[in-house]
Amino acid sequence: MWDAPRELVFACMTTPEHLAHLWGPAGVSTPIENITLDLRPGGI
């Protein structure tokens, strides 16, 4: 588990700005415009 506040961990997993830095191994980046989130049940 991460040693971080629950709200920050949730934000890191649910906002493109955070995911761009979190996703993939060190040194890899993902452009924010390529991240699509749909948090609804059955979403994409």
Summary of the structure (lengths in Angstrom):
residues: 44
radius of gyration: 11.4
end to end distance: 25.3
largest distance: 31.7
contacts: 73
relative contact order: 0.16
helix: 43%
strand: 0%
